[in-house]
């Protein structure tokens, strides 16, 4: 259970880093509400891709051993 909480908090941290890094960039081109919305959507997609890649490479390492 503790491992899952650490994993979810890590994923939340990754998502917040993505939002924090993209929000100012989108703010240059859009209004405040639109840039926050787009940054959250893009951060969610990138986080899901990060999870998929992480699980894929974990499976490859397990197959190698």
N, CA, C and O atoms as a GROMACS GRO file, in nm:
protein
  260
    1UNK      N    1   0.083  -0.120   0.000
    1UNK     CA    2   0.000   0.000   0.000
    1UNK      C    3   0.087   0.126   0.000
    1UNK      O    4   0.058   0.223  -0.070
    2UNK      N    5   0.194   0.122   0.079
    2UNK     CA    6   0.282   0.238   0.086
    2UNK      C    7   0.351   0.262  -0.048
    2UNK      O    8   0.374   0.377  -0.087
    3UNK      N    9   0.384   0.153  -0.118
    3UNK     CA   10   0.447   0.167  -0.249
    3UNK      C   11   0.354   0.236  -0.348
    3UNK      O   12   0.398   0.318  -0.429
    4UNK      N   13   0.225   0.203  -0.344
    4UNK     CA   14   0.130   0.265  -0.434
    4UNK      C   15   0.114   0.414  -0.404
    4UNK      O   16   0.101   0.495  -0.496
    5UNK      N   17   0.116   0.449  -0.276
    5UNK     CA   18   0.106   0.592  -0.241
    5UNK      C   19   0.229   0.669  -0.287
    5UNK      O   20   0.217   0.783  -0.333
    6UNK      N   21   0.346   0.608  -0.276
    6UNK     CA   22   0.468   0.673  -0.324
    6UNK      C   23   0.461   0.689  -0.476
    6UNK      O   24   0.498   0.794  -0.530
    7UNK      N   25   0.413   0.585  -0.545
    7UNK     CA   26   0.402   0.591  -0.691
    7UNK      C   27   0.304   0.699  -0.734
    7UNK      O   28   0.333   0.776  -0.826
    8UNK      N   29   0.186   0.706  -0.670
    8UNK     CA   30   0.087   0.807  -0.707
    8UNK      C   31   0.136   0.948  -0.674
    8UNK      O   32   0.109   1.042  -0.750
    9UNK      N   33   0.206   0.964  -0.564
    9UNK     CA   34   0.259   1.097  -0.533
    9UNK      C   35   0.368   1.137  -0.631
    9UNK      O   36   0.381   1.254  -0.666
   10UNK      N   37   0.447   1.039  -0.677
   10UNK     CA   38   0.548   1.067  -0.779
   10UNK      C   39   0.481   1.108  -0.910
   10UNK      O   40   0.526   1.203  -0.976
   11UNK      N   41   0.375   1.039  -0.949
   11UNK     CA   42   0.304   1.075  -1.073
   11UNK      C   43   0.239   1.212  -1.060
   11UNK      O   44   0.236   1.288  -1.157
   12UNK      N   45   0.187   1.245  -0.944
   12UNK     CA   46   0.131   1.377  -0.922
   12UNK      C   47   0.240   1.484  -0.933
   12UNK      O   48   0.218   1.591  -0.989
   13UNK      N   49   0.357   1.453  -0.879
   13UNK     CA   50   0.470   1.545  -0.891
   13UNK      C   51   0.512   1.565  -1.036
   13UNK      O   52   0.541   1.677  -1.077
   14UNK      N   53   0.515   1.456  -1.113
   14UNK     CA   54   0.549   1.466  -1.255
   14UNK      C   55   0.446   1.553  -1.326
   14UNK      O   56   0.482   1.639  -1.408
   15UNK      N   57   0.318   1.532  -1.296
   15UNK     CA   58   0.212   1.611  -1.358
   15UNK      C   59   0.227   1.759  -1.324
   15UNK      O   60   0.211   1.845  -1.410
   16UNK      N   61   0.256   1.788  -1.198
   16UNK     CA   62   0.272   1.927  -1.156
   16UNK      C   63   0.394   1.993  -1.222
   16UNK      O   64   0.390   2.111  -1.255
   17UNK      N   65   0.501   1.917  -1.242
   17UNK     CA   66   0.617   1.971  -1.312
   17UNK      C   67   0.581   2.004  -1.456
   17UNK      O   68   0.619   2.109  -1.508
   18UNK      N   69   0.508   1.914  -1.521
   18UNK     CA   70   0.465   1.940  -1.659
   18UNK      C   71   0.376   2.065  -1.667
   18UNK      O   72   0.396   2.150  -1.753
   19UNK      N   73   0.279   2.075  -1.578
   19UNK     CA   74   0.190   2.192  -1.579
   19UNK      C   75   0.269   2.319  -1.550
   19UNK      O   76   0.251   2.421  -1.616
   20UNK      N   77   0.356   2.313  -1.451
   20UNK     CA   78   0.434   2.430  -1.415
   20UNK      C   79   0.529   2.476  -1.523
   20UNK      O   80   0.557   2.595  -1.535
   21UNK      N   81   0.579   2.384  -1.603
   21UNK     CA   82   0.671   2.423  -1.708
   21UNK      C   83   0.599   2.469  -1.835
   21UNK      O   84   0.652   2.552  -1.909
   22UNK      N   85   0.480   2.417  -1.861
   22UNK     CA   86   0.410   2.453  -1.984
   22UNK      C   87   0.318   2.573  -1.968
   22UNK      O   88   0.292   2.644  -2.065
   23UNK      N   89   0.268   2.596  -1.848
   23UNK     CA   90   0.174   2.705  -1.826
   23UNK      C   91   0.230   2.841  -1.868
   23UNK      O   92   0.161   2.914  -1.939
   24UNK      N   93   0.352   2.878  -1.828
   24UNK     CA   94   0.404   3.009  -1.872
   24UNK      C   95   0.422   3.020  -2.023
   24UNK      O   96   0.405   3.127  -2.080
   25UNK      N   97   0.457   2.908  -2.087
   25UNK     CA   98   0.474   2.910  -2.233
   25UNK      C   99   0.340   2.935  -2.300
   25UNK      O  100   0.330   3.020  -2.389
   26UNK      N  101   0.236   2.863  -2.258
   26UNK     CA  102   0.104   2.883  -2.317
   26UNK      C  103   0.046   3.019  -2.281
   26UNK      O  104  -0.035   3.074  -2.356
   27UNK      N  105   0.088   3.074  -2.168
   27UNK     CA  106   0.039   3.205  -2.126
   27UNK      C  107   0.083   3.315  -2.222
   27UNK      O  108   0.017   3.419  -2.233
   28UNK      N  109   0.193   3.293  -2.292
   28UNK     CA  110   0.238   3.391  -2.390
   28UNK      C  111   0.143   3.401  -2.509
   28UNK      O  112   0.133   3.506  -2.572
   29UNK      N  113   0.072   3.292  -2.541
   29UNK     CA  114  -0.009   3.286  -2.662
   29UNK      C  115  -0.159   3.289  -2.635
   29UNK      O  116  -0.237   3.320  -2.726
   30UNK      N  117  -0.201   3.259  -2.515
   30UNK     CA  118  -0.344   3.250  -2.485
   30UNK      C  119  -0.376   3.326  -2.358
   30UNK      O  120  -0.287   3.379  -2.291
   31UNK      N  121  -0.505   3.331  -2.325
   31UNK     CA  122  -0.546   3.396  -2.199
   31UNK      C  123  -0.516   3.303  -2.081
   31UNK      O  124  -0.475   3.189  -2.100
   32UNK      N  125  -0.538   3.352  -1.961
   32UNK     CA  126  -0.504   3.277  -1.841
   32UNK      C  127  -0.581   3.145  -1.831
   32UNK      O  128  -0.522   3.040  -1.806
   33UNK      N  129  -0.711   3.151  -1.850
   33UNK     CA  130  -0.794   3.030  -1.838
   33UNK      C  131  -0.763   2.929  -1.946
   33UNK      O  132  -0.753   2.809  -1.918
   34UNK      N  133  -0.748   2.975  -2.070
   34UNK     CA  134  -0.718   2.883  -2.179
   34UNK      C  135  -0.581   2.819  -2.162
   34UNK      O  136  -0.565   2.699  -2.187
   35UNK      N  137  -0.483   2.898  -2.121
   35UNK     CA  138  -0.348   2.843  -2.107
   35UNK      C  139  -0.342   2.741  -1.994
   35UNK      O  140  -0.272   2.640  -2.007
   36UNK      N  141  -0.413   2.766  -1.884
   36UNK     CA  142  -0.415   2.669  -1.775
   36UNK      C  143  -0.484   2.540  -1.818
   36UNK      O  144  -0.438   2.431  -1.786
   37UNK      N  145  -0.595   2.553  -1.891
   37UNK     CA  146  -0.668   2.436  -1.939
   37UNK      C  147  -0.582   2.354  -2.034
   37UNK      O  148  -0.573   2.232  -2.019
   38UNK      N  149  -0.520   2.419  -2.131
   38UNK     CA  150  -0.437   2.347  -2.228
   38UNK      C  151  -0.316   2.284  -2.159
   38UNK      O  152  -0.278   2.171  -2.192
   39UNK      N  153  -0.255   2.355  -2.064
   39UNK     CA  154  -0.140   2.300  -1.992
   39UNK      C  155  -0.179   2.176  -1.913
   39UNK      O  156  -0.103   2.080  -1.908
   40UNK      N  157  -0.298   2.175  -1.850
   40UNK     CA  158  -0.342   2.058  -1.774
   40UNK      C  159  -0.371   1.940  -1.866
   40UNK      O  160  -0.340   1.826  -1.832
   41UNK      N  161  -0.431   1.967  -1.983
   41UNK     CA  162  -0.460   1.858  -2.077
   41UNK      C  163  -0.330   1.798  -2.131
   41UNK      O  164  -0.315   1.676  -2.133
   42UNK      N  165  -0.238   1.883  -2.173
   42UNK     CA  166  -0.112   1.834  -2.227
   42UNK      C  167  -0.032   1.762  -2.118
   42UNK      O  168   0.030   1.659  -2.146
   43UNK      N  169  -0.033   1.813  -1.997
   43UNK     CA  170   0.038   1.747  -1.887
   43UNK      C  171  -0.023   1.610  -1.858
   43UNK      O  172   0.051   1.516  -1.827
   44UNK      N  173  -0.154   1.598  -1.866
   44UNK     CA  174  -0.218   1.468  -1.843
   44UNK      C  175  -0.177   1.368  -1.950
   44UNK      O  176  -0.147   1.252  -1.919
   45UNK      N  177  -0.175   1.410  -2.076
   45UNK     CA  178  -0.135   1.321  -2.185
   45UNK      C  179   0.011   1.280  -2.168
   45UNK      O  180   0.044   1.162  -2.183
   46UNK      N  181   0.099   1.374  -2.137
   46UNK     CA  182   0.240   1.341  -2.118
   46UNK      C  183   0.262   1.248  -1.999
   46UNK      O  184   0.348   1.161  -2.004
   47UNK      N  185   0.185   1.266  -1.893
   47UNK     CA  186   0.198   1.179  -1.776
   47UNK      C  187   0.153   1.037  -1.810
   47UNK      O  188   0.218   0.941  -1.769
   48UNK      N  189   0.043   1.023  -1.885
   48UNK     CA  190  -0.001   0.890  -1.926
   48UNK      C  191   0.103   0.824  -2.017
   48UNK      O  192   0.129   0.704  -2.005
   49UNK      N  193   0.162   0.901  -2.108
   49UNK     CA  194   0.268   0.845  -2.193
   49UNK      C  195   0.388   0.803  -2.109
   49UNK      O  196   0.450   0.701  -2.137
   50UNK      N  197   0.422   0.882  -2.008
   50UNK     CA  198   0.531   0.849  -1.918
   50UNK      C  199   0.504   0.718  -1.847
   50UNK      O  200   0.594   0.635  -1.834
   51UNK      N  201   0.381   0.698  -1.800
   51UNK     CA  202   0.344   0.574  -1.731
   51UNK      C  203   0.353   0.455  -1.827
   51UNK      O  204   0.403   0.349  -1.790
   52UNK      N  205   0.303   0.473  -1.950
   52UNK     CA  206   0.306   0.364  -2.048
   52UNK      C  207   0.449   0.324  -2.081
   52UNK      O  208   0.482   0.205  -2.085
   53UNK      N  209   0.535   0.422  -2.104
   53UNK     CA  210   0.675   0.393  -2.136
   53UNK      C  211   0.744   0.327  -2.017
   53UNK      O  212   0.822   0.233  -2.034
   54UNK      N  213   0.717   0.375  -1.898
   54UNK     CA  214   0.778   0.318  -1.777
   54UNK      C  215   0.738   0.172  -1.760
   54UNK      O  216   0.822   0.088  -1.730
   55UNK      N  217   0.612   0.141  -1.779
   55UNK     CA  218   0.566   0.003  -1.763
   55UNK      C  219   0.619  -0.086  -1.876
   55UNK      O  220   0.646  -0.204  -1.854
   56UNK      N  221   0.633  -0.031  -1.996
   56UNK     CA  222   0.686  -0.109  -2.108
   56UNK      C  223   0.830  -0.148  -2.082
   56UNK      O  224   0.867  -0.264  -2.100
   57UNK      N  225   0.912  -0.054  -2.039
   57UNK     CA  226   1.052  -0.086  -2.014
   57UNK      C  227   1.068  -0.173  -1.890
   57UNK      O  228   1.163  -0.252  -1.883
   58UNK      N  229   0.980  -0.162  -1.795
   58UNK     CA  230   0.985  -0.252  -1.680
   58UNK      C  231   0.960  -0.395  -1.725
   58UNK      O  232   1.024  -0.488  -1.677
   59UNK      N  233   0.866  -0.414  -1.818
   59UNK     CA  234   0.838  -0.546  -1.872
   59UNK      C  235   0.955  -0.600  -1.952
   59UNK      O  236   0.982  -0.720  -1.949
   60UNK      N  237   1.026  -0.513  -2.025
   60UNK     CA  238   1.142  -0.559  -2.103
   60UNK      C  239   1.255  -0.603  -2.012
   60UNK      O  240   1.324  -0.700  -2.042
   61UNK      N  241   1.274  -0.533  -1.902
   61UNK     CA  242   1.379  -0.571  -1.807
   61UNK      C  243   1.346  -0.706  -1.743
   61UNK      O  244   1.435  -0.788  -1.723
   62UNK      N  245   1.218  -0.728  -1.711
   62UNK     CA  246   1.177  -0.855  -1.652
   62UNK      C  247   1.198  -0.970  -1.750
   62UNK      O  248   1.235  -1.079  -1.708
   63UNK      N  249   1.176  -0.948  -1.878
   63UNK     CA  250   1.194  -1.051  -1.978
   63UNK      C  251   1.341  -1.083  -1.998
   63UNK      O  252   1.377  -1.197  -2.027
   64UNK      N  253   1.425  -0.984  -1.984
   64UNK     CA  254   1.569  -1.004  -2.005
   64UNK      C  255   1.629  -1.093  -1.898
   64UNK      O  256   1.717  -1.174  -1.927
   65UNK      N  257   1.584  -1.080  -1.776
   65UNK     CA  258   1.638  -1.160  -1.665
   65UNK      C  259   1.565  -1.290  -1.667
   65UNK      O  260   1.592  -1.377  -1.584
   0.00000   0.00000   0.00000
